[in-house]
Amino acid sequence: MKQIIIAVLLTFAFTFQVTAKQNLAVGWELWYPYQYHNKSRELVGLDFDIFNAVVSHAGLNVTYTELPWKRHVHYIKTGQMDVAMGSSFTSEREKFANFSHPYRKEQVNLFVRNKDLKAIQLSSLSELIGSRFMIGIESGYFYGEEFQTLIQDPKFQAHISEVIDLEENIRLLIDGHLDGILVDPVTMAAFVKKYRLEGQFSKHSLPIYQADIHIMLSKESTDIKLLNQINKSISELKQSGELDKLIAKWTRINKGG
């Protein structure tokens, strides 16, 4: 009888663990047009569309919590959050997180005011050192390995202004407190269209960063089985063409189509 009770308890514990794993705690941050509220207060955007398609295909349940990206990454490390969308792979994050197959590409460019484009003569990030230029970034975001190396140098740091969101950086750029900002061009195009700022900014030729974007899973609170489920879903959705359709949908929206 005692053995039966133990077996039942173990079965219950295992079932509870599996159920808990499937109800994933997922963070998000306002990042137009990837993650945001629409007028109906629904969570929408390219990352939400893709992630919801992936978890639905995998039969997983999720709970969304809005929080700043820097804190979100820390919670992935501690296991307080299970999953992050829109994540770049880094060797530092790999210590505490697993990364899914890539589901889209990300690019970061330097954007400047149109009138300043010719005046800002830069062919590499390192040339900021000793220049008169000030460049804006958003807290907690990844801007490539070259940037990560340079930001350790106080002389480079002196030319970097860090804020919490793109809207503040745009305001600082318009007001002349910044010479340029580092931002994803899809995000920049969507922001310009939303706030009717067409014709005010140009993309600089300075190369910054381009890489794959992944779903990031906490090693503390999730396991390889879940990673494999998500990877399988991504692969099958890619093969069916569903991911390409979702990406094309948001590309058309930002081009006004």
C-alpha positions in Angstrom: 0.0 0.0 0.0 2.8 2.4 0.9 4.5 1.7 -2.4 1.3 2.5 -4.3 0.9 5.8 -2.5 4.5 6.7 -3.2 4.0 5.8 -6.9 0.9 7.9 -7.1 2.6 10.9 -5.4 5.6 10.6 -7.8 3.2 10.4 -10.8 1.3 13.5 -9.5 4.6 15.4 -8.9 5.8 14.5 -12.5 2.5 15.6 -14.0 2.5 18.8 -12.1 6.1 19.6 -13.2 5.2 19.0 -16.8 2.1 21.2 -16.6 4.1 23.9 -14.8 6.8 23.8 -17.6 4.1 24.3 -20.2 2.7 27.4 -18.5 5.7 29.6 -19.4 6.4 33.0 -17.9 7.3 35.2 -20.8 8.5 38.8 -20.5 8.0 41.6 -23.0 8.9 45.2 -23.4 7.4 48.0 -25.5 9.4 47.6 -28.8 7.4 48.9 -31.7 6.6 47.2 -34.1 7.8 43.9 -32.6 6.1 44.0 -29.2 3.4 46.5 -28.2 -0.3 47.2 -27.3 -2.7 48.1 -30.1 -5.6 50.4 -29.6 -7.7 47.5 -28.2 -4.9 46.9 -25.6 -4.1 43.6 -27.3 -0.4 42.4 -27.3 0.6 42.5 -31.0 3.7 42.9 -33.2 6.0 40.7 -35.3 7.6 39.0 -32.3 4.3 38.3 -30.7 2.9 36.9 -34.0 5.8 34.5 -34.4 6.1 33.5 -30.8 2.4 32.8 -30.5 2.5 30.7 -33.6 5.4 28.7 -32.2 3.9 28.1 -28.7 0.5 27.3 -30.2 2.1 24.8 -32.6 4.1 23.2 -29.7 0.9 23.1 -27.5 2.4 25.4 -24.8 0.6 27.9 -22.6 2.2 31.2 -21.7 1.7 34.1 -19.3 3.0 37.5 -20.4 4.6 40.1 -18.1 5.7 43.6 -19.1 9.2 44.5 -17.7 12.3 46.3 -18.8 14.7 44.3 -21.0 17.7 44.5 -18.6 15.6 43.2 -15.7 14.1 40.5 -18.0 17.5 39.2 -18.9 18.4 39.1 -15.2 15.2 37.2 -14.4 16.1 34.7 -17.2 19.4 34.2 -15.4 17.8 33.6 -12.0 14.8 31.5 -13.3 12.2 34.1 -12.3 11.2 34.3 -16.0 11.3 31.3 -18.4 11.4 32.8 -21.8 12.4 36.0 -23.7 11.5 36.7 -27.3 13.6 38.8 -29.7 16.9 37.7 -28.2 20.4 38.0 -29.6 22.9 35.2 -28.9 25.9 36.2 -26.8 28.6 34.1 -25.1 27.7 35.7 -21.8 24.0 34.9 -22.0 24.8 31.3 -23.1 26.1 30.7 -19.6 22.6 30.9 -18.2 20.3 30.5 -21.2 19.5 28.2 -24.1 18.8 29.7 -27.5 16.3 28.4 -30.0 16.8 28.1 -33.7 16.8 31.6 -35.2 13.3 32.8 -36.3 14.2 36.2 -38.0 17.2 38.5 -38.7 18.1 41.7 -36.8 20.1 44.6 -38.0 21.3 47.7 -36.2 22.3 50.9 -38.0 23.4 54.4 -37.1 20.7 56.9 -37.9 21.4 60.7 -38.0 19.5 63.8 -38.9 19.4 64.4 -42.6 21.3 67.7 -42.3 24.2 66.0 -40.4 24.7 63.0 -42.7 27.7 64.4 -44.7 29.2 66.0 -41.6 29.4 62.7 -39.6 32.5 61.1 -41.2 32.9 57.7 -39.5 34.0 54.4 -41.1 34.3 52.4 -37.9 32.8 52.6 -34.3 36.3 53.0 -32.9 36.6 56.3 -34.7 34.1 57.7 -32.1 37.1 57.9 -29.8 38.6 61.4 -30.2 35.7 62.6 -32.2 33.1 65.2 -31.2 30.1 62.9 -31.8 27.7 61.6 -29.2 25.7 58.4 -30.0 22.5 57.2 -28.3 21.7 53.6 -27.3 19.0 51.9 -25.4 19.7 50.2 -22.0 20.2 46.5 -22.1 20.3 45.9 -25.8 23.0 44.1 -27.7 24.8 46.1 -30.5 27.4 43.5 -31.6 30.7 42.1 -30.4 32.7 45.1 -31.6 30.5 47.5 -29.6 30.7 45.2 -26.5 34.5 45.3 -26.7 34.7 49.1 -27.3 32.3 50.0 -24.5 34.8 48.7 -22.0 37.0 51.7 -22.9 36.2 54.8 -21.0 37.3 56.9 -24.0 34.6 55.2 -26.1 32.0 55.3 -23.2 32.4 59.1 -23.2 30.7 59.2 -26.6 27.8 56.9 -25.7 24.5 58.1 -24.1 22.3 55.4 -22.7 18.5 55.8 -22.2 15.6 53.4 -21.6 13.7 53.7 -24.9 13.8 54.8 -28.5 11.3 57.7 -28.0 13.7 59.5 -25.6 16.6 58.9 -28.0 14.6 60.4 -30.9 13.8 63.4 -28.9 17.4 63.9 -27.9 18.5 63.5 -31.6 15.9 66.0 -32.8 16.9 68.5 -30.1 20.6 68.2 -31.1 21.8 66.6 -27.9 22.8 63.5 -29.9 24.5 63.2 -33.3 23.1 59.8 -34.0 21.4 56.8 -32.5 21.9 53.0 -32.9 18.6 51.3 -33.8 17.0 48.5 -35.8 15.9 50.0 -39.2 12.5 48.2 -39.0 11.8 49.8 -35.6 13.1 53.2 -36.9 10.9 53.0 -40.0 7.8 52.1 -37.9 8.5 54.9 -35.4 9.0 57.5 -38.1 5.7 56.5 -39.8 3.8 56.4 -36.5 4.9 59.9 -35.4 4.9 61.4 -39.0 8.7 62.2 -38.9 9.3 61.3 -42.6 12.2 62.9 -44.2 14.0 63.9 -41.0 16.5 61.0 -40.6 19.0 59.1 -42.7 20.7 55.8 -42.3 24.5 56.3 -42.0 26.8 53.9 -44.0 28.7 53.0 -40.8 28.4 49.2 -40.3 27.2 48.2 -36.9 25.7 44.8 -36.5 23.6 42.1 -38.1 22.7 38.7 -36.6 20.0 36.1 -36.1 17.3 36.5 -33.5 16.2 33.7 -31.2 13.9 32.7 -28.4 15.9 32.6 -25.1 15.1 30.1 -22.4 16.3 30.1 -18.8 18.5 27.2 -18.0 17.4 27.6 -14.4 13.7 27.1 -15.0 13.4 25.2 -18.3 15.0 22.1 -19.8 16.3 20.8 -23.1 13.1 19.0 -23.8 11.3 22.3 -24.0 14.0 23.8 -26.2 13.6 20.8 -28.6 9.8 21.4 -28.7 10.3 25.0 -29.6 13.0 24.2 -32.2 10.7 21.6 -33.8 7.9 24.1 -34.0 10.2 26.8 -35.5 11.5 24.3 -38.1 8.1 23.1 -39.1 6.6 26.7 -39.3 9.6 27.7 -41.5 9.1 24.7 -43.7 5.4 25.4 -44.2 6.1 29.1 -45.0 4.1 30.4 -42.1 7.0 32.4 -40.6 7.8 34.0 -43.9 4.1 35.0 -44.2 4.2 36.7 -40.7 7.4 38.5 -41.5 6.1 39.7 -44.9 2.9 40.9 -43.2 4.8 43.2 -40.9 7.1 44.4 -43.7 4.1 45.4 -45.7 2.6 47.3 -42.7 5.8 49.3 -42.2 6.0 50.1 -45.9 2.4 51.3 -45.8 1.1 48.4 -47.8 
